[in-house]
Amino acid sequence: MTNDVKLTGQAERVGGWCYFDHNAGTPLSAAARQAFLHSAEHFPGNPSSPHRLGLRAENALAGAREAVAGALGCHPQEVVWTSGATESCATVFHHFAQILPPGQKVWVSGVEHPAVMEAGRAFFGPRLEPVPVNRAGVVELDWLELHRGSRPPGLLAVMAANNETGVLQPWPQIQAWCRQAGVPFFCDATQWLGKLPAAGLGACDFVCGGGHKLGAPRGIGFLKCPASPRLRALLPGGPQEEGRRAGTENVAGAAALAAALREREQQINLEFRACHTAQRDAFISDLQRHLPGTQIVGEATGRLWNTVLAILPAHDCRRRWVVQLDKLGFAVSTGSACASGKEQPSHVLAAMGCRAEESARALRFSGGWETTAADWQALLGALRTLAERA
């Protein structure tokens, strides 16, 4: 550890690292940990078993389902438990691959998470059509109406908030367009949930989320879907989740997800979001002042309060900013595949019109609910140290 970089705040809370990779995974929150341990201890039965211990587990699962549905604004029967957002995404595309007529296309925004992109390609291949975004990374709403034609798509998938850039999509307007056009709408809300209010998302036909992006354990997620017609199960094998997803439900995980979502919903009031947005913006201002030439992706549009995707000044990619920051005790991620040794640049930045050379210099900093202004300043100090060494 160098003397010119002093770790504060968050560094003491995440295993000695100043943790700026919350968009990849979050530490377990206190509420989620308590709910998980309580459920694991008091509800050991299988929710499908006919005895009283099974009934208690089933009731606990139902309570968690009601909590998630209440936050989204939908009926509990519309919430299906899954192993995470990736399974939820695959389930949506599997469902539509079973029910759509041959040849009908599916539209997907060009900046979706790979869990959406790859599932779409796997089930629809050349029938998957990308929806363009502007330079800020926001879906071109005019394009939707212009290309609807006489045969609209069988499904439109647009995320709520981007995992790399933090850019917010106008999902309420997209949902309204889909309803008017008679097109089912799938919204990946994985990054939105826990950072912005969930209210209203239940109006979307399909919504997915994953627990480990908001303070719950890994291995638990959900899919909000219409109760009718019945979802075509990706995982057959049992009658669980009313035949929509086979396999014994993760009761403790579901309880933890519901507790984490409830905790975050209470935490992210307007004052909280304004405070953390100001901390983020102060970091951006200082970063651009001390590292001239730094570009902030999506800076002119609405973004998550915790996310900064910065294209740093030109340096050789082999410097591996992520590795060097890790040695100083800072956990961050890259906005491209450069740091992992892969040659393919970020498809998100490519869709936004960024050159591969710019993508190779992109770093993502994603703070959390307990990240402080001092943590952001410590990160700035580390970046300045590495830039001076270069």
C-alpha positions as CSV (number, residue, x, y, z in Angstrom):
1,M,0.0,0.0,0.0
2,T,1.4,3.4,-1.0
3,N,1.6,6.2,1.5
4,D,-0.1,8.7,-0.9
5,V,-3.3,6.7,-1.0
6,K,-5.3,6.5,2.2
7,L,-8.3,4.1,2.4
8,T,-11.3,5.3,4.3
9,G,-14.9,4.5,4.9
10,Q,-15.9,1.7,2.6
11,A,-12.5,0.1,2.6
12,E,-13.1,-1.0,6.2
13,R,-16.4,-2.6,5.3
14,V,-15.6,-4.8,2.3
15,G,-12.7,-7.1,3.2
16,G,-10.0,-4.3,3.2
17,W,-10.9,-3.1,-0.3
18,C,-12.4,0.2,-1.2
19,Y,-15.2,-1.4,-3.2
20,F,-16.4,0.3,-6.3
21,D,-17.9,-2.7,-8.2
22,H,-21.4,-2.8,-6.8
23,N,-22.9,-3.1,-10.3
24,A,-21.2,-6.5,-10.5
25,G,-22.1,-7.7,-7.1
26,T,-23.0,-6.3,-3.7
27,P,-22.0,-7.2,-0.1
28,L,-24.7,-8.9,1.9
29,S,-26.8,-6.3,3.6
30,A,-27.7,-6.6,7.3
31,A,-31.4,-7.0,6.6
32,A,-30.8,-9.7,4.0
33,R,-28.4,-11.6,6.3
34,Q,-30.8,-11.6,9.1
35,A,-33.7,-12.7,6.9
36,F,-31.6,-15.5,5.4
37,L,-30.4,-16.9,8.7
38,H,-33.8,-16.6,10.3
39,S,-35.5,-18.4,7.3
40,A,-32.8,-21.1,7.1
41,E,-33.2,-21.8,10.8
42,H,-36.9,-21.7,11.2
43,F,-38.2,-22.9,7.8
44,P,-36.1,-26.0,6.9
45,G,-39.0,-27.8,5.2
46,N,-39.6,-28.2,1.5
47,P,-42.4,-25.7,0.5
48,S,-44.1,-28.5,-1.4
49,S,-44.2,-30.9,1.5
50,P,-47.7,-31.6,3.1
51,H,-46.5,-31.4,6.8
52,R,-46.5,-28.4,9.0
53,L,-42.8,-27.6,8.4
54,G,-43.5,-27.6,4.7
55,L,-46.5,-25.3,5.2
56,R,-44.4,-22.9,7.2
57,A,-41.8,-22.8,4.4
58,E,-44.5,-22.2,1.9
59,N,-46.0,-19.4,3.9
60,A,-42.5,-17.7,4.3
61,L,-42.1,-18.0,0.5
62,A,-45.5,-16.5,-0.1
63,G,-44.6,-13.6,2.3
64,A,-41.5,-12.9,0.3
65,R,-43.4,-13.0,-3.0
66,E,-46.0,-10.6,-1.6
67,A,-43.2,-8.2,-0.6
68,V,-41.6,-8.2,-4.1
69,A,-45.0,-7.8,-5.8
70,G,-45.9,-5.0,-3.5
71,A,-42.7,-3.1,-4.4
72,L,-43.2,-3.6,-8.1
73,G,-47.0,-2.9,-8.0
74,C,-48.2,-6.3,-9.4
75,H,-50.1,-9.3,-8.1
76,P,-48.1,-11.9,-6.1
77,Q,-49.2,-14.6,-8.5
78,E,-47.2,-12.8,-11.2
79,V,-43.8,-13.3,-9.4
80,V,-41.8,-16.5,-10.2
81,W,-38.7,-17.3,-8.2
82,T,-35.6,-18.1,-10.2
83,S,-31.9,-18.6,-9.5
84,G,-31.1,-15.1,-10.8
85,A,-31.7,-12.6,-13.6
86,T,-29.8,-14.7,-16.2
87,E,-32.2,-17.6,-15.7
88,S,-35.1,-15.2,-15.8
89,C,-33.9,-13.7,-19.1
90,A,-33.5,-17.1,-20.7
91,T,-37.0,-18.1,-19.5
92,V,-38.6,-15.1,-21.2
93,F,-36.9,-15.9,-24.6
94,H,-37.7,-19.6,-24.2
95,H,-41.3,-18.7,-23.6
96,F,-41.6,-16.5,-26.7
97,A,-39.7,-19.0,-28.8
98,Q,-42.5,-21.5,-28.0
99,I,-45.5,-19.2,-28.7
100,L,-44.5,-16.8,-31.5
101,P,-45.3,-17.8,-35.1
102,P,-42.3,-18.7,-37.3
103,G,-40.6,-15.6,-38.8
104,Q,-41.8,-13.1,-36.3
105,K,-39.0,-10.9,-35.0
106,V,-38.0,-9.9,-31.5
107,W,-36.5,-6.4,-30.8
108,V,-33.8,-5.9,-28.3
109,S,-32.0,-2.7,-27.5
110,G,-28.4,-2.6,-28.6
111,V,-27.1,-1.9,-25.0
112,E,-28.7,-4.9,-23.2
113,H,-26.8,-7.1,-20.7
114,P,-25.3,-10.3,-22.2
115,A,-27.9,-12.3,-20.3
116,V,-30.5,-10.7,-22.6
117,M,-28.5,-10.5,-25.7
118,E,-27.2,-14.0,-25.7
119,A,-30.5,-15.6,-24.7
120,G,-32.1,-13.7,-27.5
121,R,-29.5,-14.9,-30.0
122,A,-29.8,-18.5,-28.7
123,F,-33.6,-18.7,-29.2
124,F,-34.2,-16.4,-32.1
125,G,-30.9,-16.1,-34.1
126,P,-31.4,-13.9,-37.1
127,R,-34.9,-13.0,-36.0
128,L,-33.4,-10.9,-33.2
129,E,-33.3,-7.2,-34.3
130,P,-31.3,-4.6,-32.4
131,V,-33.0,-1.3,-31.5
132,P,-30.5,1.6,-31.9
133,V,-29.5,4.0,-29.2
134,N,-28.3,7.6,-29.4
135,R,-24.8,8.8,-28.4
136,A,-26.0,9.0,-24.8
137,G,-27.0,5.4,-24.8
138,V,-30.8,6.0,-24.7
139,V,-33.1,4.0,-27.0
140,E,-34.4,5.9,-30.0
141,L,-38.1,6.1,-29.4
142,D,-38.8,7.5,-32.8
143,W,-37.3,4.3,-34.3
144,L,-39.9,2.1,-32.6
145,E,-42.8,3.8,-34.4
146,L,-41.0,4.2,-37.7
147,H,-40.1,0.5,-37.9
148,R,-43.3,-1.0,-36.4
149,G,-44.8,-1.6,-39.9
150,S,-47.8,-3.9,-40.5
151,R,-46.3,-6.6,-38.4
152,P,-44.9,-5.4,-35.1
153,P,-42.3,-7.5,-33.2
154,G,-43.5,-10.3,-30.9
155,L,-41.5,-8.9,-28.0
156,L,-39.5,-5.8,-27.1
157,A,-36.7,-6.0,-24.6
158,V,-35.3,-2.8,-23.1
159,M,-33.5,-2.6,-19.7
160,A,-34.3,0.0,-17.1
161,A,-30.7,1.0,-16.3
162,N,-27.5,0.0,-18.0
163,N,-25.0,-2.0,-16.0
164,E,-21.9,-0.4,-17.6
165,T,-22.9,3.2,-18.1
166,G,-25.7,3.6,-15.5
167,V,-27.7,5.3,-18.2
168,L,-31.5,5.2,-17.5
169,Q,-33.9,4.2,-20.2
170,P,-37.4,5.7,-20.6
171,W,-39.0,2.5,-19.7
172,P,-42.4,4.0,-18.7
173,Q,-42.7,5.6,-22.2
174,I,-41.6,2.3,-23.8
175,Q,-44.1,0.4,-21.8
176,A,-46.8,2.8,-22.9
177,W,-45.8,2.4,-26.5
178,C,-45.8,-1.4,-26.2
179,R,-49.3,-1.4,-24.8
180,Q,-50.6,0.9,-27.6
181,A,-48.9,-1.3,-30.2
182,G,-49.9,-4.6,-28.7
183,V,-46.3,-5.7,-28.2
184,P,-45.2,-7.5,-25.0
185,F,-42.6,-5.6,-23.1
186,F,-39.7,-7.2,-21.2
187,C,-37.7,-4.9,-18.9
188,D,-34.5,-6.0,-17.2
189,A,-34.6,-4.1,-14.0
190,T,-31.6,-5.8,-12.4
191,Q,-29.5,-2.6,-12.0
192,W,-32.5,-0.3,-11.3
193,L,-33.8,-2.2,-8.3
194,G,-32.5,-1.1,-5.0
195,K,-31.1,2.1,-6.5
196,L,-34.3,3.7,-7.7
197,P,-37.9,3.1,-6.7
198,A,-39.4,-0.1,-8.0
199,A,-43.0,1.4,-8.1
200,G,-44.5,1.1,-11.6
201,L,-42.3,-1.6,-12.9
202,G,-45.1,-4.1,-12.3
203,A,-47.0,-2.5,-15.3
204,C,-44.4,-4.0,-17.6
205,D,-45.4,-7.5,-18.9
206,F,-42.1,-9.1,-17.9
207,V,-39.5,-7.8,-15.4
208,C,-36.5,-9.6,-14.0
209,G,-34.2,-8.9,-11.1
210,G,-31.3,-10.6,-9.2
211,G,-30.7,-10.5,-5.5
212,H,-26.9,-10.1,-5.5
213,K,-27.2,-6.7,-7.1
214,L,-29.1,-5.1,-4.2
215,G,-27.6,-6.8,-1.1
216,A,-29.1,-10.3,-1.1
217,P,-27.1,-13.5,-1.7
218,R,-26.2,-14.9,-5.0
219,G,-28.4,-17.6,-6.5
220,I,-31.8,-15.9,-6.1
221,G,-33.8,-13.9,-8.5
222,F,-37.3,-13.4,-9.8
223,L,-39.3,-13.0,-13.0
224,K,-42.5,-10.9,-13.0
225,C,-44.7,-12.3,-15.8
226,P,-48.5,-12.4,-16.6
227,A,-50.4,-15.0,-14.7
228,S,-52.2,-15.8,-17.9
229,P,-51.3,-17.2,-20.4
230,R,-49.1,-19.5,-18.4
231,L,-45.4,-19.1,-18.7
232,R,-43.7,-21.9,-20.7
233,A,-41.2,-23.4,-18.2
234,L,-37.6,-23.3,-19.1
235,L,-36.9,-25.8,-16.4
236,P,-39.4,-28.8,-16.4
237,G,-39.5,-31.5,-13.8
238,G,-42.0,-30.5,-11.1
239,P,-45.1,-28.5,-10.3
240,Q,-43.3,-25.8,-8.3
241,E,-44.2,-22.1,-9.0
242,E,-47.5,-23.3,-10.5
243,G,-45.7,-25.2,-13.2
244,R,-43.7,-22.2,-14.4
245,R,-40.3,-23.1,-12.9
246,A,-39.4,-26.6,-11.6
247,G,-37.1,-27.2,-8.6
248,T,-37.4,-26.7,-4.9
249,E,-37.6,-23.0,-4.1
250,N,-34.8,-21.2,-2.3
251,V,-36.9,-20.0,0.7
252,A,-34.0,-18.4,2.6
253,G,-32.8,-16.7,-0.6
254,A,-36.3,-15.4,-1.4
255,A,-36.7,-14.1,2.1
256,A,-33.3,-12.3,1.9
257,L,-34.1,-10.8,-1.5
258,A,-37.4,-9.4,-0.2
259,A,-35.7,-8.0,2.9
260,A,-33.0,-6.4,0.9
261,L,-35.4,-4.8,-1.5
262,R,-37.6,-3.5,1.4
263,E,-34.5,-2.1,3.1
264,R,-33.3,-0.3,-0.1
265,E,-36.7,1.0,-0.9
266,Q,-36.8,2.7,2.5
267,Q,-33.3,4.0,2.1
268,I,-33.3,5.6,-1.4
269,N,-35.5,8.6,-0.7
270,L,-35.0,11.8,-2.6
271,E,-32.6,13.2,-0.1
272,F,-30.4,10.1,-0.2
273,R,-30.3,10.1,-4.0
274,A,-29.5,13.8,-4.2
275,C,-26.7,13.4,-1.7
276,H,-25.1,10.4,-3.4
277,T,-25.5,12.0,-6.9
278,A,-23.7,15.1,-5.6
279,Q,-20.8,12.8,-4.3
280,R,-20.6,11.1,-7.7
281,D,-20.6,14.4,-9.6
282,A,-17.9,15.9,-7.3
283,F,-15.7,12.9,-8.1
284,I,-16.3,13.4,-11.8
285,S,-15.5,17.1,-11.6
286,D,-12.2,16.4,-9.7
287,L,-11.3,13.5,-12.0
288,Q,-11.7,15.7,-15.1
289,R,-9.7,18.4,-13.5
290,H,-6.8,16.2,-12.4
291,L,-6.8,13.9,-15.4
292,P,-7.5,16.2,-18.4
293,G,-9.1,14.5,-21.3
294,T,-11.2,12.1,-19.3
295,Q,-14.6,11.6,-20.8
296,I,-17.7,10.5,-18.9
297,V,-20.0,8.2,-20.8
298,G,-23.6,9.4,-20.8
299,E,-22.7,12.5,-18.8
300,A,-25.4,14.6,-20.4
301,T,-28.3,12.2,-19.6
302,G,-29.9,10.6,-16.6
303,R,-27.8,7.9,-14.9
304,L,-27.8,5.9,-11.7
305,W,-26.5,7.8,-8.8
306,N,-23.8,5.2,-8.1
307,T,-22.2,4.7,-11.5
308,V,-19.4,6.4,-13.4
309,L,-18.1,5.0,-16.7
310,A,-15.0,7.0,-17.5
311,I,-12.9,6.9,-20.7
312,L,-9.5,7.8,-19.3
313,P,-6.7,9.7,-21.2
314,A,-4.8,7.7,-23.7
315,H,-2.5,5.1,-22.2
316,D,-1.4,1.7,-23.3
317,C,-4.1,-0.8,-22.5
318,R,-1.6,-3.2,-21.1
319,R,-1.2,-1.0,-18.1
320,R,-4.3,-2.7,-16.9
321,W,-5.8,0.0,-14.7
322,V,-8.0,-2.6,-12.9
323,V,-5.0,-4.6,-11.9
324,Q,-3.0,-1.6,-10.7
325,L,-6.0,-0.2,-8.7
326,D,-6.5,-3.6,-7.2
327,K,-2.9,-3.5,-5.9
328,L,-3.7,-0.2,-4.2
329,G,-6.8,-1.7,-2.6
330,F,-9.5,-0.5,-4.9
331,A,-11.9,-2.9,-6.6
332,V,-13.2,-1.5,-9.9
333,S,-14.1,-3.0,-13.3
334,T,-13.6,-2.2,-16.9
335,G,-16.1,-1.0,-19.4
336,S,-14.5,-3.2,-22.0
337,A,-13.0,-6.7,-22.2
338,C,-9.5,-5.2,-22.4
339,A,-8.4,-5.9,-18.8
340,S,-9.4,-9.5,-19.0
341,G,-7.1,-10.1,-22.1
342,K,-10.0,-10.4,-24.6
343,E,-9.9,-8.4,-27.8
344,Q,-13.6,-7.7,-28.2
345,P,-14.6,-4.2,-27.0
346,S,-17.8,-3.4,-25.1
347,H,-20.9,-3.9,-27.2
348,V,-22.6,-1.2,-25.2
349,L,-20.0,1.4,-26.1
350,A,-20.0,0.2,-29.7
351,A,-23.7,0.7,-29.9
352,M,-23.2,4.2,-28.5
353,G,-20.8,5.0,-31.3
354,C,-17.6,4.8,-29.3
355,R,-14.4,3.6,-31.1
356,A,-12.7,0.4,-30.0
357,E,-9.7,2.5,-28.9
358,E,-11.9,4.5,-26.6
359,S,-13.6,1.4,-25.2
360,A,-10.2,0.0,-24.3
361,R,-9.7,2.9,-21.9
362,A,-13.0,2.7,-20.1
363,L,-13.2,2.1,-16.4
364,R,-16.5,1.6,-14.4
365,F,-16.7,2.8,-10.9
366,S,-19.9,1.8,-9.1
367,G,-20.4,2.7,-5.5
368,G,-22.9,1.5,-3.0
369,W,-25.4,2.6,-0.5
370,E,-22.7,3.1,2.2
371,T,-20.1,4.6,-0.1
372,T,-19.0,8.0,1.3
373,A,-17.6,11.2,-0.3
374,A,-14.3,10.2,1.4
375,D,-14.3,6.9,-0.5
376,W,-14.7,8.7,-3.8
377,Q,-11.9,11.0,-2.9
378,A,-9.7,8.1,-2.0
379,L,-10.4,6.5,-5.4
380,L,-9.5,9.8,-7.0
381,G,-6.2,9.8,-5.2
382,A,-5.4,6.3,-6.4
383,L,-6.1,7.3,-10.0
384,R,-3.9,10.3,-9.7
385,T,-1.1,8.2,-8.3
386,L,-1.3,5.8,-11.2
387,A,-1.5,8.5,-13.7
388,E,1.6,10.2,-12.2
389,R,3.5,6.9,-12.3
390,A,2.7,6.5,-16.0
